[in-house]
Amino acid sequence: MKFDLIFVDPHGETHFGSQEFPEHELAMGPPPNPVGKTSEFGAVTNMSVISFPAGTQAPAHNAPQPYICIILSGVGEVATSDGESRRFQAGDLLLCNDLTGKGHVTKAITDLTLAFVNRVST
């Protein structure tokens, strides 16, 4: 599976990219065991859920640790320091790994609820 990613280059600029996670089939539940696909994100330390009212904007900031942001409801916009902006909505996932550099700006376009799943640094 491929997911959107924020990363920092050697000059401190943040950019969007993507990261591929290997997937494999996984039988779910009791027989007849429907088969789906699963990807492993690695070890996590904790998870938090946060909500923001529409119009809230967080100025440029870095991810405090590598984390997975899952949009639970609403629409948010993220801008990287290279000037690119992307909108994310319920069901989208963003890997945040800009621990240094110029950071990213986040804005709640509508009321927004997010889950942050902190990843163990690799």
C-alpha positions in Angstrom: 0.0 0.0 0.0 1.2 3.5 -0.8 0.6 6.4 1.6 1.3 10.2 1.5 4.3 11.3 3.4 5.8 14.6 4.6 9.7 14.6 4.7 12.5 17.0 4.9 15.4 17.3 2.4 19.0 18.0 3.3 18.4 21.8 2.9 15.6 21.8 5.5 12.7 22.2 3.0 9.7 20.0 3.6 8.0 18.1 0.8 5.2 15.7 0.1 6.1 12.3 -1.2 4.9 8.8 -0.7 6.0 5.7 1.0 5.2 2.1 0.0 4.5 -0.5 2.7 4.6 -4.1 1.6 1.3 -5.8 1.8 0.2 -9.4 2.1 -3.0 -11.3 2.2 -4.7 -11.9 5.6 -7.6 -14.2 6.3 -10.1 -12.4 8.5 -12.7 -13.9 10.9 -14.1 -17.4 11.2 -14.7 -19.6 8.1 -15.1 -19.0 5.3 -12.3 -16.5 6.2 -12.7 -13.6 3.7 -9.2 -12.5 2.6 -8.1 -8.9 2.7 -4.7 -7.2 2.4 -2.7 -5.9 5.4 0.4 -3.7 5.7 2.6 -3.4 8.8 3.6 0.1 9.9 6.0 -1.1 12.6 6.0 -0.5 16.3 4.0 2.3 17.8 4.2 4.0 21.2 0.8 5.6 21.7 -2.2 7.1 20.0 -4.2 10.3 20.7 -7.3 11.8 19.1 -7.6 15.6 18.7 -10.2 17.8 17.2 -10.1 21.4 15.9 -13.0 23.7 14.9 -13.1 24.9 11.3 -10.7 27.7 10.6 -8.1 26.6 13.1 -4.5 27.0 11.7 -1.4 25.7 13.3 1.6 27.8 12.1 4.7 26.1 10.7 5.8 23.3 13.0 7.7 20.0 12.8 6.4 16.6 13.7 7.6 16.0 17.4 8.2 12.4 16.5 7.4 10.2 13.5 3.6 9.7 13.4 0.7 8.5 11.3 -2.1 11.0 11.1 -5.5 9.4 10.3 -8.3 11.8 9.3 -11.4 10.6 11.2 -13.8 13.3 10.1 -13.7 16.6 8.3 -11.3 18.2 5.8 -7.8 19.5 6.6 -5.2 21.2 4.5 -1.4 20.7 5.0 1.2 23.0 3.3 4.9 22.1 3.1 7.7 24.7 3.1 8.2 24.2 -0.7 4.7 25.8 -1.2 2.7 22.7 -2.0 -0.7 22.3 -0.3 -2.8 19.2 -0.1 -6.3 18.5 1.3 -7.0 15.4 3.3 -10.4 14.1 4.3 -12.0 11.4 6.4 -10.3 8.1 5.7 -7.0 9.6 4.5 -3.7 8.8 6.1 -0.6 11.0 6.2 2.8 9.9 7.4 4.6 12.8 9.1 8.3 12.5 9.3 9.6 16.1 9.1 11.3 16.1 12.5 13.7 18.9 11.5 13.6 21.6 8.8 11.1 24.3 8.1 8.0 22.2 9.1 4.5 22.2 7.7 1.3 24.3 8.3 -2.0 22.6 9.1 -5.4 24.2 8.7 -8.9 22.8 9.5 -11.1 23.6 6.5 -14.1 22.1 8.3 -14.4 20.8 11.9 -11.7 18.2 11.9 -10.9 15.2 14.0 -7.6 13.4 13.7 -5.9 10.4 15.3 -2.2 10.6 15.8 -0.4 7.2 16.0 3.2 7.8 17.2 5.7 5.5 15.5 8.9 4.2 17.0 11.8 6.0 15.3 13.8 3.8 12.9 
